[in-house]
Amino acid sequence: MTRKSKQPGGHNPLTYQERKRLKCSGYGTQTARLSTASQSKFGTCCLSLSPIDGDAVATPSGHLYSREAIVEYLATKNGELKMEKSEYERKRLVIENRRVEWEEKNRKIAEEKFVKKDQGAMSSAIVLRNEDGDKKRPAVASSTSDTSGSRSTNSLNQVSYWLAAAQPQHTKGMAKDGEFDYVKEIEALGEAPPDRPPSPMSKNPLKLKSLIPIHLVREGDEDGRAKKGDFTGRILCGVSHKAITTQPAVLIKKSGQIMLKTVYEDLAKPDMVCPVTSKKFKEKDVIELVKGRSGFAASGETVAKKYNPTMT
């Protein structure tokens, strides 16, 4: 008989039927098969997740957006970045001020040590001789009273350790020896906020003038069968007028035309001229767009997993 059941993890505390019943409560790793209904189609805005109505734009990463949605996103993110930058500069200024104070304090301490070492014990004797005798006694009394008061406070802190005043205080950036660590302070502050907001999908820096206006042709537009304001039709290739679903498609920046990649390689790429507008373009003006998704298993990642802790 093997010792499989004696090893850690060799015995599952729950049976298959119990795990199946606990799936609805979030026990264990949840796995779901993504169907066609949960996949974004070509021509859908990556922000609003709805068919693009009105002006359509594309980013250099190949994602399509509605101009209204992406402009609102950029305006909101720019405002947030502005606030983050001001807060970062404020914290950085506090650290710099503390560094200046710490350096000034160290300079004064070094000067005092140098003066004491240079003058020797004669300076303290001269100071004591010049002071009035009547002023010494209150000072001694006050020092004695201060010492007794500090002792009583320390004893109270030791007994009543749960009080807020008795809690140990830690100053950020101060090492155990009382020194200010400027490098650690800057590292703890983190990186400065970026100058540009990130793209919603590719996370690359994105600015307003990098948005590329595109011309979308939908089903029924070429023969006038589409209703006014109807944006639910499929996107068509600007040259062959074939529906673009999950096929690779490209965008020509100068003309704003979208066409199938096979059509581009056969008709546009040899002469580097747009078949619709007859405008010349370069290789850098061609952007490969993100394909539409489908529920077919071989078309891409169609299984989503969410990890949850278990008893094993």
Backbone torsions as a table, in degrees:
resi	resn	phi	psi	omega
1	MET	NA	130.7	-178.0
2	THR	-76.4	163.3	179.8
3	ARG	-102.7	29.1	-179.7
4	LYS	-60.1	-42.0	-176.9
5	SER	-72.1	-14.6	-179.5
6	LYS	-87.9	-11.3	-176.9
7	GLN	-84.1	154.0	176.6
8	PRO	-61.6	128.1	-178.1
9	GLY	83.2	1.2	-179.7
10	GLY	-76.1	-21.0	-178.9
11	HIS	-119.6	124.2	178.5
12	ASN	-82.1	126.7	-178.0
13	PRO	-68.6	-18.2	-178.9
14	LEU	-120.3	144.3	175.8
15	THR	-80.7	172.9	-178.9
16	TYR	-63.6	-41.5	-179.9
17	GLN	-66.0	-36.7	178.2
18	GLU	-67.5	-42.6	177.8
19	ARG	-63.4	-36.7	179.6
20	LYS	-65.4	-38.2	178.9
21	ARG	-72.8	-27.6	-178.0
22	LEU	-86.3	-2.4	-178.8
23	LYS	-61.2	-38.0	-178.4
24	CYS	-67.8	-19.5	-179.9
25	SER	-91.8	0.1	177.2
26	GLY	88.9	19.8	179.8
27	TYR	-82.3	131.3	177.1
28	GLY	77.5	179.2	-179.4
29	THR	-71.9	125.8	-178.9
30	GLN	-92.9	130.1	179.8
31	THR	-122.7	132.9	-179.5
32	ALA	-136.1	138.2	176.7
33	ARG	-87.2	122.7	-178.8
34	LEU	-81.3	120.9	-179.9
35	SER	-88.8	179.8	-179.6
36	THR	-65.0	-32.5	-178.3
37	ALA	-65.9	-25.8	-178.5
38	SER	-93.9	3.1	179.8
39	GLN	-99.2	142.2	178.6
40	SER	-77.9	134.5	180.0
41	LYS	-88.5	162.1	177.3
42	PHE	-68.4	131.9	-176.1
43	GLY	96.7	7.6	177.6
44	THR	-98.0	136.9	178.3
45	CYS	-66.8	131.5	-178.1
46	CYS	-74.1	-11.2	177.8
47	LEU	-98.4	-53.0	-178.2
48	SER	-85.0	-12.7	179.8
49	LEU	56.6	33.6	177.8
50	SER	-132.8	160.0	178.7
51	PRO	-56.3	139.0	-177.0
52	ILE	-68.8	121.8	175.5
53	ASP	-114.6	136.2	-178.0
54	GLY	86.1	-144.3	-177.4
55	ASP	-71.9	135.5	178.0
56	ALA	-114.6	141.8	178.6
57	VAL	-133.6	161.5	177.7
58	ALA	-130.1	150.8	176.9
59	THR	-98.0	163.2	178.7
60	PRO	-59.5	-18.4	178.5
61	SER	-81.5	-8.4	177.1
62	GLY	97.1	13.6	178.9
63	HIS	-97.1	144.1	-178.5
64	LEU	-99.1	140.9	179.9
65	TYR	-141.0	157.0	166.4
66	SER	-80.2	135.2	-176.0
67	ARG	-59.1	-39.9	-179.1
68	GLU	-62.2	-42.5	-177.4
69	ALA	-70.2	-44.1	-176.1
70	ILE	-72.7	-33.2	177.5
71	VAL	-68.3	-40.6	176.9
72	GLU	-64.4	-39.0	177.6
73	TYR	-62.7	-45.5	-179.4
74	LEU	-64.8	-38.9	179.0
75	ALA	-64.7	-41.6	179.4
76	THR	-66.4	-45.1	-178.4
77	LYS	-67.4	-36.2	177.5
78	ASN	-63.8	-38.6	176.0
79	GLY	-64.4	-41.2	178.3
80	GLU	-65.8	-41.5	179.0
81	LEU	-64.7	-35.3	178.3
82	LYS	-63.7	-41.7	177.9
83	MET	-67.4	-40.6	179.0
84	GLU	-64.3	-38.6	178.9
85	LYS	-65.4	-42.6	179.1
86	SER	-64.2	-39.1	177.7
87	GLU	-67.5	-39.0	178.4
88	TYR	-64.8	-42.8	179.0
89	GLU	-65.1	-36.0	178.4
90	ARG	-64.4	-45.4	179.1
91	LYS	-65.8	-38.5	178.8
92	ARG	-64.8	-38.7	178.7
93	LEU	-66.3	-37.0	177.1
94	VAL	-62.6	-42.6	179.7
95	ILE	-64.9	-41.8	179.6
96	GLU	-64.6	-39.8	178.2
97	ASN	-65.0	-40.6	177.9
98	ARG	-65.7	-35.5	177.9
99	ARG	-65.7	-41.5	178.6
100	VAL	-64.3	-42.5	179.0
101	GLU	-63.3	-40.8	-179.1
102	TRP	-66.5	-41.2	178.0
103	GLU	-65.7	-38.5	177.9
104	GLU	-65.7	-39.3	178.3
105	LYS	-64.3	-44.3	178.2
106	ASN	-63.9	-36.2	178.5
107	ARG	-65.4	-42.2	178.6
108	LYS	-65.4	-40.2	178.4
109	ILE	-63.3	-41.2	179.0
110	ALA	-65.4	-38.2	177.8
111	GLU	-65.3	-42.1	179.1
112	GLU	-63.5	-41.1	178.2
113	LYS	-63.4	-39.9	179.8
114	PHE	-66.2	-41.7	180.0
115	VAL	-64.5	-43.9	179.6
116	LYS	-63.8	-40.3	180.0
117	LYS	-69.4	-33.2	-177.9
118	ASP	-76.0	-42.6	-176.9
119	GLN	-82.7	-26.8	178.8
120	GLY	77.7	-157.5	-177.1
121	ALA	-78.8	-11.3	-177.8
122	MET	-67.9	-32.5	-178.2
123	SER	-63.7	-42.7	179.0
124	SER	-66.8	-35.6	178.9
125	ALA	-68.2	-38.8	179.1
126	ILE	-66.1	-40.0	179.8
127	VAL	-64.0	-43.0	179.7
128	LEU	-66.4	-35.1	-179.1
129	ARG	-70.4	-34.9	-177.2
130	ASN	-79.7	-22.1	-178.4
131	GLU	-72.7	147.0	179.2
132	ASP	-74.1	144.0	-177.3
133	GLY	-68.3	-30.6	-179.6
134	ASP	-69.4	-28.0	-177.8
135	LYS	-80.7	-14.0	-178.2
136	LYS	-75.1	-40.0	-173.6
137	ARG	-63.6	-48.5	176.8
138	PRO	-60.6	-34.5	-179.9
139	ALA	-64.1	-41.6	179.0
140	VAL	-65.2	-41.2	-179.6
141	ALA	-64.9	-43.1	-179.8
142	SER	-65.7	-39.1	178.8
143	SER	-65.1	-37.2	178.7
144	THR	-65.5	-42.5	179.7
145	SER	-66.9	-37.9	178.0
146	ASP	-64.0	-39.7	179.8
147	THR	-64.5	-43.8	179.4
148	SER	-65.6	-38.0	178.5
149	GLY	-65.9	-39.8	178.6
150	SER	-67.3	-35.9	177.8
151	ARG	-64.6	-42.5	179.2
152	SER	-65.0	-37.6	178.2
153	THR	-65.2	-41.5	178.9
154	ASN	-64.7	-41.2	178.9
155	SER	-65.4	-38.0	177.2
156	LEU	-64.8	-39.8	178.2
157	ASN	-65.2	-35.2	179.1
158	GLN	-70.0	-35.9	-179.3
159	VAL	-79.6	-48.5	-177.7
160	SER	-99.0	68.0	-175.2
161	TYR	-73.4	-14.0	-178.3
162	TRP	-83.4	-9.7	179.7
163	LEU	-70.3	153.2	-179.6
164	ALA	-65.8	-33.9	-179.4
165	ALA	-71.4	-20.7	-178.2
166	ALA	-92.3	-0.9	-179.1
167	GLN	-75.7	144.4	178.4
168	PRO	-67.5	139.0	-179.2
169	GLN	-104.3	134.0	179.5
170	HIS	-123.7	123.4	177.7
171	THR	-92.7	123.5	-178.1
172	LYS	-62.5	132.7	178.9
173	GLY	91.0	-3.5	179.3
174	MET	-98.7	125.5	178.9
175	ALA	-77.4	178.1	-177.7
176	LYS	-64.9	-30.9	-179.5
177	ASP	-87.5	9.2	176.9
178	GLY	85.4	11.3	-178.5
179	GLU	-94.7	151.7	-179.8
180	PHE	-91.4	120.4	-178.5
181	ASP	-97.4	99.4	-176.1
182	TYR	-68.7	-38.6	-177.1
183	VAL	-65.0	-44.5	179.7
184	LYS	-66.3	-34.7	177.7
185	GLU	-62.8	-44.0	180.0
186	ILE	-67.9	-38.8	178.2
187	GLU	-65.3	-39.9	178.6
188	ALA	-67.4	-26.4	179.0
189	LEU	-68.5	-28.3	179.0
190	GLY	88.5	-177.9	-179.3
191	GLU	-78.7	153.7	178.4
192	ALA	-70.7	147.3	177.8
193	PRO	-59.6	146.8	-179.1
194	PRO	-67.7	159.4	179.2
195	ASP	-75.4	-30.0	-178.0
196	ARG	-120.3	146.8	176.3
197	PRO	-69.7	149.7	-180.0
198	PRO	-77.6	153.9	175.5
199	SER	-67.6	142.0	-177.4
200	PRO	-59.7	-30.3	-175.3
201	MET	-105.3	-50.3	-175.5
202	SER	-88.2	-14.7	-179.3
203	LYS	65.6	12.9	174.7
204	ASN	-82.7	152.7	178.1
205	PRO	-57.7	133.9	-175.0
206	LEU	-130.8	135.9	175.3
207	LYS	-128.4	165.9	-171.4
208	LEU	-64.9	-39.8	-176.2
209	LYS	-75.4	-8.1	176.4
210	SER	-86.3	-4.8	176.7
211	LEU	-73.0	136.7	-175.6
212	ILE	-108.2	116.0	176.6
213	PRO	-69.2	138.4	-177.5
214	ILE	-127.3	158.3	179.3
215	HIS	-110.5	114.5	-179.0
216	LEU	-99.3	134.3	175.2
217	VAL	-113.5	120.7	-178.7
218	ARG	-106.4	166.1	179.0
219	GLU	-61.9	130.3	179.7
220	GLY	92.9	-12.1	-179.7
221	ASP	-72.7	-33.5	-174.3
222	GLU	-74.0	-27.6	179.8
223	ASP	-112.6	6.9	176.0
224	GLY	77.9	14.4	-179.0
225	ARG	-81.0	-19.4	-178.0
226	ALA	-75.6	141.4	178.4
227	LYS	-73.0	154.1	179.5
228	LYS	-68.4	127.3	-178.6
229	GLY	83.5	7.7	178.5
230	ASP	-90.9	114.3	-178.6
231	PHE	-117.0	23.8	-177.3
232	THR	-93.3	-9.1	-179.0
233	GLY	-70.9	158.9	-180.0
234	ARG	-72.9	152.5	178.7
235	ILE	-77.2	136.4	-179.5
236	LEU	-108.2	152.9	173.9
237	CYS	-67.3	135.7	-177.0
238	GLY	-68.3	-15.3	-177.4
239	VAL	-107.5	-55.2	-176.1
240	SER	-89.4	-12.3	-178.0
241	HIS	57.2	33.8	172.3
242	LYS	-93.5	147.0	-179.0
243	ALA	-68.5	134.2	178.0
244	ILE	-99.3	114.7	179.6
245	THR	-116.0	-76.7	179.5
246	THR	-118.5	9.7	-180.0
247	GLN	-80.0	152.6	175.1
248	PRO	-64.4	135.5	-179.5
249	ALA	-133.1	154.3	-179.5
250	VAL	-127.2	159.7	178.3
251	LEU	-124.3	133.2	174.2
252	ILE	-97.3	116.3	-172.2
253	LYS	-62.6	-42.8	-173.9
254	LYS	-66.6	-36.9	-178.2
255	SER	-100.0	-18.7	-178.6
256	GLY	72.9	18.7	-178.2
257	GLN	-92.8	141.4	176.6
258	ILE	-109.6	132.7	179.3
259	MET	-145.9	159.9	176.6
260	LEU	-64.4	149.5	-177.5
261	LYS	-65.5	-35.7	178.4
262	THR	-65.7	-39.0	177.7
263	VAL	-66.8	-39.3	178.9
264	TYR	-62.9	-43.6	-178.6
265	GLU	-68.8	-30.3	-177.5
266	ASP	-85.5	-37.8	-171.2
267	LEU	-110.3	-38.7	-172.8
268	ALA	-95.7	-38.5	-173.9
269	LYS	-66.8	-39.3	-178.2
270	PRO	-59.2	-43.0	-177.5
271	ASP	-99.7	-8.8	-176.5
272	MET	55.2	43.6	178.0
273	VAL	-130.7	134.0	179.3
274	CYS	-68.2	126.1	-178.7
275	PRO	-67.4	-19.6	-176.4
276	VAL	-91.2	-49.0	-175.1
277	THR	-103.4	-7.8	-178.8
278	SER	62.1	24.5	176.8
279	LYS	-89.8	139.0	177.3
280	LYS	-78.2	149.2	179.7
281	PHE	-144.6	167.9	178.3
282	LYS	-111.7	171.8	-177.9
283	GLU	-62.9	-32.7	-179.1
284	LYS	-72.9	-13.5	179.3
285	ASP	-85.3	0.4	-177.7
286	VAL	-102.0	126.4	179.6
287	ILE	-120.4	128.2	176.4
288	GLU	-84.1	121.8	-176.2
289	LEU	-81.7	155.6	177.8
290	VAL	-71.8	130.9	-177.0
291	LYS	-72.1	156.2	173.0
292	GLY	-74.2	151.5	-177.7
293	ARG	-93.9	158.6	175.1
294	SER	-141.7	170.8	179.6
295	GLY	-84.8	-0.4	-180.0
296	PHE	-69.1	133.8	-171.8
297	ALA	-63.8	-33.4	-175.8
298	ALA	-83.6	-3.8	-176.5
299	SER	-83.7	-11.9	-179.3
300	GLY	160.0	-162.0	-179.4
301	GLU	-78.0	109.1	-177.2
302	THR	-116.0	10.7	178.9
303	VAL	-121.3	126.3	179.2
304	ALA	-107.8	136.7	179.8
305	LYS	-125.8	142.2	175.8
306	LYS	-130.3	118.7	-176.5
307	TYR	-80.0	132.0	172.7
308	ASN	-130.4	144.9	-179.1
309	PRO	-67.5	150.8	178.5
310	THR	-127.2	-178.7	-178.6
311	MET	-83.6	-14.1	-177.2
312	THR	-94.4	NA	NA
